[in-house]
Amino acid sequence: MILKTEVQDGIQKALIIASEETLFLKKLKAHLKDMSIEVHISPTLVDNLETYDVCFFVQFTDVLLPSLKNITHTKFVFILFDQDEIAQLYSSFAYEHKLHHIKILNLQTYPEFFERDIETLFWFAFSRT
């Protein structure tokens, strides 16, 4: 048996959708750039989500999950802060419809923990759990 390793040369693209510039957003953007990921930021939902490798929705819930069902090659990560009800609703929908490319995080944290939270967020967002 021959094992083959493939290396992806293309630059990955990330979209962050956030309605306001926050400290968390700045730190997330910096971490992505440190990982050599091309980062785009938009305050509103864009039409071409499928052109990105990952889309982060930071405190942004103006998107309907059913509209993301068929864009399976893009990871979608919803980052909410202290929004238990919406997080539960989104999580239940993703679980019931087996949408493994959609992750929902409801952070209950403080700014001094953002660095650690972002590292954990990346692990969670890109794991296959």
C-alpha positions as a Markdown table, in Angstrom:
| # | Residue | x | y | z |
|---|---|---|---|---|
| 1 | Met | 0.0 | 0.0 | 0.0 |
| 2 | Ile | 1.3 | 3.4 | -1.0 |
| 3 | Leu | 0.5 | 6.4 | 1.3 |
| 4 | Lys | 0.3 | 9.7 | -0.4 |
| 5 | Thr | 0.5 | 13.1 | 1.3 |
| 6 | Glu | -1.1 | 16.1 | -0.3 |
| 7 | Val | -0.2 | 19.7 | 0.5 |
| 8 | Gln | -2.6 | 22.5 | -0.2 |
| 9 | Asp | -0.7 | 25.5 | -1.7 |
| 10 | Gly | -3.6 | 27.9 | -2.0 |
| 11 | Ile | -4.2 | 30.6 | 0.6 |
| 12 | Gln | -7.3 | 29.9 | 2.7 |
| 13 | Lys | -9.9 | 32.6 | 2.9 |
| 14 | Ala | -12.0 | 33.6 | 5.9 |
| 15 | Leu | -14.9 | 35.9 | 6.2 |
| 16 | Ile | -15.9 | 37.5 | 9.5 |
| 17 | Ile | -19.4 | 38.9 | 9.6 |
| 18 | Ala | -19.8 | 41.2 | 12.6 |
| 19 | Ser | -22.0 | 44.3 | 12.9 |
| 20 | Glu | -19.5 | 46.1 | 15.1 |
| 21 | Glu | -15.7 | 46.3 | 15.6 |
| 22 | Thr | -15.0 | 44.8 | 19.1 |
| 23 | Leu | -11.9 | 43.7 | 20.9 |
| 24 | Phe | -12.7 | 40.1 | 20.3 |
| 25 | Leu | -13.1 | 40.8 | 16.6 |
| 26 | Lys | -9.7 | 42.5 | 16.4 |
| 27 | Lys | -8.0 | 39.5 | 18.2 |
| 28 | Leu | -9.8 | 37.0 | 16.0 |
| 29 | Lys | -8.7 | 38.8 | 12.9 |
| 30 | Ala | -5.1 | 39.0 | 14.2 |
| 31 | His | -5.0 | 35.3 | 14.9 |
| 32 | Leu | -6.2 | 34.4 | 11.5 |
| 33 | Lys | -3.7 | 36.7 | 9.8 |
| 34 | Asp | -0.9 | 35.1 | 11.9 |
| 35 | Met | -2.0 | 31.8 | 10.4 |
| 36 | Ser | -1.6 | 33.2 | 6.9 |
| 37 | Ile | -5.3 | 33.2 | 6.2 |
| 38 | Glu | -6.7 | 35.9 | 4.0 |
| 39 | Val | -9.3 | 37.7 | 6.1 |
| 40 | His | -12.3 | 39.7 | 4.9 |
| 41 | Ile | -14.7 | 41.5 | 7.2 |
| 42 | Ser | -18.3 | 42.5 | 6.5 |
| 43 | Pro | -20.9 | 44.1 | 8.7 |
| 44 | Thr | -23.7 | 42.4 | 6.8 |
| 45 | Leu | -24.4 | 39.0 | 5.2 |
| 46 | Val | -22.8 | 38.6 | 1.7 |
| 47 | Asp | -24.0 | 36.6 | -1.3 |
| 48 | Asn | -20.8 | 34.7 | -2.1 |
| 49 | Leu | -20.3 | 32.6 | 1.2 |
| 50 | Glu | -19.3 | 29.6 | -0.8 |
| 51 | Thr | -16.1 | 31.3 | -2.0 |
| 52 | Tyr | -14.7 | 31.2 | 1.6 |
| 53 | Asp | -13.1 | 28.3 | 3.5 |
| 54 | Val | -14.6 | 29.5 | 6.8 |
| 55 | Cys | -17.1 | 32.1 | 7.8 |
| 56 | Phe | -17.3 | 33.4 | 11.3 |
| 57 | Phe | -20.5 | 35.1 | 12.5 |
| 58 | Val | -19.5 | 37.1 | 15.5 |
| 59 | Gln | -22.6 | 38.1 | 17.5 |
| 60 | Phe | -24.5 | 38.1 | 14.3 |
| 61 | Thr | -27.7 | 36.1 | 14.0 |
| 62 | Asp | -29.4 | 37.6 | 11.0 |
| 63 | Val | -28.9 | 34.5 | 8.9 |
| 64 | Leu | -31.2 | 31.5 | 8.5 |
| 65 | Leu | -29.5 | 28.2 | 9.0 |
| 66 | Pro | -31.5 | 26.4 | 6.3 |
| 67 | Ser | -29.8 | 28.8 | 3.8 |
| 68 | Leu | -26.4 | 27.3 | 4.8 |
| 69 | Lys | -27.4 | 23.6 | 4.4 |
| 70 | Asn | -26.1 | 23.1 | 0.9 |
| 71 | Ile | -22.8 | 25.0 | 1.2 |
| 72 | Thr | -21.0 | 22.1 | 2.8 |
| 73 | His | -17.4 | 22.8 | 1.7 |
| 74 | Thr | -17.4 | 26.0 | 3.8 |
| 75 | Lys | -17.2 | 25.9 | 7.6 |
| 76 | Phe | -19.6 | 28.2 | 9.4 |
| 77 | Val | -18.8 | 29.2 | 13.0 |
| 78 | Phe | -21.3 | 31.2 | 15.0 |
| 79 | Ile | -19.7 | 33.0 | 18.0 |
| 80 | Leu | -22.3 | 34.3 | 20.4 |
| 81 | Phe | -21.8 | 35.9 | 23.8 |
| 82 | Asp | -24.2 | 35.0 | 26.6 |
| 83 | Gln | -27.0 | 34.2 | 24.2 |
| 84 | Asp | -28.1 | 30.8 | 25.5 |
| 85 | Glu | -31.5 | 30.7 | 23.8 |
| 86 | Ile | -30.3 | 31.4 | 20.3 |
| 87 | Ala | -27.2 | 29.2 | 20.7 |
| 88 | Gln | -29.5 | 26.3 | 21.8 |
| 89 | Leu | -31.9 | 26.9 | 18.9 |
| 90 | Tyr | -29.0 | 27.0 | 16.3 |
| 91 | Ser | -27.3 | 24.0 | 17.9 |
| 92 | Ser | -30.5 | 21.9 | 17.9 |
| 93 | Phe | -31.1 | 22.7 | 14.2 |
| 94 | Ala | -27.6 | 21.9 | 13.2 |
| 95 | Tyr | -27.7 | 18.6 | 15.1 |
| 96 | Glu | -31.1 | 17.5 | 13.9 |
| 97 | His | -30.1 | 18.1 | 10.2 |
| 98 | Lys | -26.6 | 16.7 | 10.6 |
| 99 | Leu | -24.9 | 19.9 | 9.5 |
| 100 | His | -21.4 | 19.1 | 10.6 |
| 101 | His | -20.0 | 22.1 | 8.8 |
| 102 | Ile | -21.9 | 24.5 | 11.1 |
| 103 | Lys | -20.5 | 25.1 | 14.7 |
| 104 | Ile | -22.1 | 27.2 | 17.4 |
| 105 | Leu | -20.2 | 28.6 | 20.3 |
| 106 | Asn | -21.8 | 30.5 | 23.1 |
| 107 | Leu | -19.0 | 32.2 | 25.0 |
| 108 | Gln | -19.4 | 33.3 | 28.6 |
| 109 | Thr | -16.1 | 35.0 | 29.1 |
| 110 | Tyr | -14.2 | 38.2 | 29.8 |
| 111 | Pro | -11.8 | 40.1 | 27.6 |
| 112 | Glu | -8.8 | 39.0 | 29.6 |
| 113 | Phe | -9.5 | 35.4 | 28.4 |
| 114 | Phe | -10.1 | 36.2 | 24.7 |
| 115 | Glu | -6.6 | 34.9 | 23.6 |
| 116 | Arg | -7.3 | 31.5 | 25.2 |
| 117 | Asp | -10.8 | 31.4 | 24.0 |
| 118 | Ile | -9.8 | 32.0 | 20.4 |
| 119 | Glu | -7.3 | 29.1 | 20.6 |
| 120 | Thr | -10.1 | 26.8 | 21.9 |
| 121 | Leu | -12.5 | 28.2 | 19.3 |
| 122 | Phe | -10.1 | 27.2 | 16.5 |
| 123 | Trp | -9.8 | 23.7 | 17.9 |
| 124 | Phe | -13.5 | 23.3 | 18.2 |
| 125 | Ala | -14.3 | 24.9 | 14.8 |
| 126 | Phe | -12.0 | 22.7 | 12.8 |
| 127 | Ser | -12.4 | 19.4 | 14.7 |
| 128 | Arg | -14.6 | 16.7 | 13.3 |
| 129 | Thr | -16.7 | 16.4 | 16.5 |
